[in-house]
């Protein structure tokens, strides 16, 4: 399971062809997978599409999965869905390849708002990857979007028990969101405070601080956390990032409630300016955990 934990979404290529052909296909597939890891999805797509015509069986599953992930990275979820569903049709049930494709397909279904399908895909993946925190987190997210709050709480608590240092912050944020939906605000705040204390400064911690600030009943404490979140986010991603806009929008609302109208108007102006500069562009993020970070 350790190998799966560090590289959950990369399928191996099984080849049944001549040695020379194997070498060529393997090299191109490996290069395409590397380009995907580097965020160069367009180059990966161009390299992998011809490889698909030279593969069959398990090898074809791996290439279709990579093509699906590339299309998703490029903002083409319907093309991603077509590739991943084709890959799934070739998989033997309850194998690691089947579970990996189910997980990636769940991401696509979430993007397309096919929430029941997303939940079913993540639940299927969790049957095989029962010790993988990100799969349980994804299942909890799908359940939260479907307003199945008890089920989401169970899945996210399970994810938190399996969390690594890398995944803990985002899982804690999601669990706090579920607990807030269930009216368990004090426990939600406690989880965020504990995770903030265990997380290094950066984007993830700034998001948690913003969520905590929005949650705290004391207005002054809430504003303090939002100011800290804004400063940390700006120092991490710069002053014109969508996450900065999201925190400014929360900050504006809390300033307004506190009667600080001029400061609220300035926060609103800055947020709107950032939003307008990103209008129509992929990758605009909300202050809550963005599941696309996990792809």
N, C-alpha and C positions, 0 to 999 in steps of 0.2 A: 504493500500500500504506500510506502514512502515515495516510490517513483511516481505513482499516480498523483500523490499530493502535490508534487512540485511541477508536474507537467501533465495536468489532467486532460487537456484538450487536444493533445497531439497523438494521432494514431500511427502505428508502425505500418510499413509497407511490406506486404508479403508478395513475393514475385515468383511466377512460374513461367519462365521463358529462357531463351538462350542467355549465356553468360554475358555476351556483349550488350544485348538488349536490356538485360537486368541492370547492368552498370549505368547505362544512359538514363533509364527511367528513374532509377534510385537517386542518381545525382541531381536530376532536375526536380524530383519531388523534395529531396532534402533541402535544396536551395530555395524552393518555394516555401517550405515550412519555416526556414530561417528568415526569409523576407517577411513572412507574416508576423513572426515574433518581434521583428524590428519595426513593425508598423507600416511596412511598405506594401500595402494590400494590392494596389493596382499592378505593381510589378509581379507580385506573386500570382495574381490572376492570369496575367499574360503568359507566364511560364507554365502554369499548371493546366490550363485548358487543353493544350495539345497532348499533354501526358495522359489525360483521361481516355483518349481514343486508343491508347496502347496498353490499357490495363483491363483486368476482369477480376471477378471474385473479391477476395479480401483486399487486394490492391486497389480496386475500384472504390471500395468503401472509403479508404484512406484519402484518396484524391477528391472524391465528392465531398467528404467532410471538410477538407482544406478549402475547396472552392466555396463551400457554404460559408465558412468563417471569413473568407476574403470578401465575399459579397456583403456580408453583414457589416464588416468594417467600413465598407464603401457606402453604406447607407442604402443597400438594396435588399431589404428583408424578404421580398417575394421571390427573388432569384435565390437567395440563401435557403429559403424554405424548400424550393424545388430540388436543389442539390442535396440537402440534408434528408429530405423525405425519400429521395432515391437511394441514398446511402443506407437509411434505416431498413428499407425493403430488402436489402442484400444481407443484413446482419442476422446471425443466429441469435435468438432471444436469450437474454440474461448473460451475455458475454461482455467482457470489458468494452469491446468496440461498440456493441449495441448501447451500452450505458453512456459512453462518451457522446455518441451521436444523439441519444435522447436528451442529454443535458444541453448540448449546443442547439438542438431543435427547440428546446424549451425557451431558450433565449430569444429565438426568432419569433416564437408564438407570443411571448411577452411584448415584443416590439410591435407586433401586428394586433395586439389586444385580443388575441385568442386565448383568453385566460384559463378556460377549462382545459384546453389542450396543453397549455404550459404547465399547469399543475400536474396533469397526468404524466407528462414527459419527465418532469423532475422527480415525481414519486417513483417512476420506473427506474431512473438512474440511481436513486437512493437505495434500491433493492440490492444493487451490485456494489455501489460505493457507499456503504453504510457508515464508514468512518471518515468520510470526506466532508469537511465543514462547509465548503462552498456549495455543494449539492443541497445540503439541508437548508442553507441560507436561501438559495434560489427557490426551493420549495416553499419556505416560509414567506418569501416575497410574493409569490404567485397567490398563496392563500390570503395574504393581507390584501392584495388588490381585489380579491373576490369577497372581501369582508368576512372571511372565515377566521375570525380573530382567535378563537381557542386553538384551532389547528395550527395557525401561524405561530402562536406562542410556543406550542410544543416543538415545532420544527426548529424555531430559532433558539430555543433553550438547548435543544440537542446540538445545534450548530455551535453554540457558544462553548459547550463542554469539549468540543473537538477543535476549537479554534487554535490557530497558530498566531504568532506575533503579527503576521501579515494580515490575517483575516479578522482578528478580534475587534478592531475598531468599527468596521462596517457592520459586523453582525450585532454588536452592542447597540449601534444606532438603530438598526432595524427592529431589534427586540424592544427597545425603548419606545419606538413608534407604535408597536402593537400594544404594549402595556398602557400607553396613553389612550389609545382607542378604547381600551377596556376600563378606563378610569382609574388606573393604578399609577397615578402620577408620581407619588413618592418613590415607589420602587423603580420607575423609569428613570427618575433623576439620579437615584443611587447608582444604577448601572452605568449611566453616562459619566458620573463623577469618578467612579472606579476605573473605567476604561480610559478616561482622559489622563488620569494619574499614571497609567501604564503605557501610554502611547507617546512616541517621540513627537516633537513639534512638526507641523506640516499640514497638508490639506485635509487628511482624514481627521486629525485632532481638531482643526478649526471647524469642520462640519459638526463634530460632536459638541463643541462649545456653543455653536449657534443653536443646535437643537436643545441643549440644556438651557440656554438663555431664554428660549421661547417657552420652555416648560415651567421654569421656576415661578412660584406664586408671588414672591417678593419682587416688585418692579425694579427696585434699585439693583438687587442682585442679578436680575435678568438682564438689565442694561449693561452691567459690568461684564457679564459673560459675552454678550453680543459685541461689545467693544473689543474684548480680547480676541474673539473669533474673527472679527473684521481685520484687526491688525495682523493676526497670524496668517490669515488667508492672503492678504495683500503681500506680505513678505514672502510667501511661498509661490504664488502663481502670478503676481503682478496686480496692478490696480484696475485692469480692464478685463477681467475674467468673469464668465457667467456665474461662478460660485461667489464672487465678490458681490455681484448684483443681487443674488439670492439672499445673502446675509444683510445687505443694505435694505432690502424689502422688509425683512423681519425687524431690523433695527428701526426703520421708519414707523412701523406699526406700534412698537413699544414706546417710541418717543411720542407718538401721537397720543397714546393712552396716558402718558405722563404729563400731557399738556405742553410739551416742548415743540410747538408747531413749526417754528423756524428751522430747527434742526431736522425735524421730520421731513419738511419740504426739501431741504438740501439732500438728505439721504435718498428721497424719491427721485430727485433730479439726476443724481449720479447713477442710480440703478437704471433709470429709463435710458440714459445715454449709453450705458454698457449694453443693455438689451438691444437697442436699435442697431448698434454696431455688429451684433451677432445675428440679426434677423435673417432667417432663411438659411443659416449655416448649420451644418451638422455638428453635434457635439456640445450644444448648449446644455449645461448641467443644472440640476436643482440642488438645493442645499442638502437634501436627503441623499442617502447612498445611491449612486447610479450603478445599476447592475451591469451596464456596459463595461465598467471597469474590470469585471470579472471574466470577460470573454477571452 
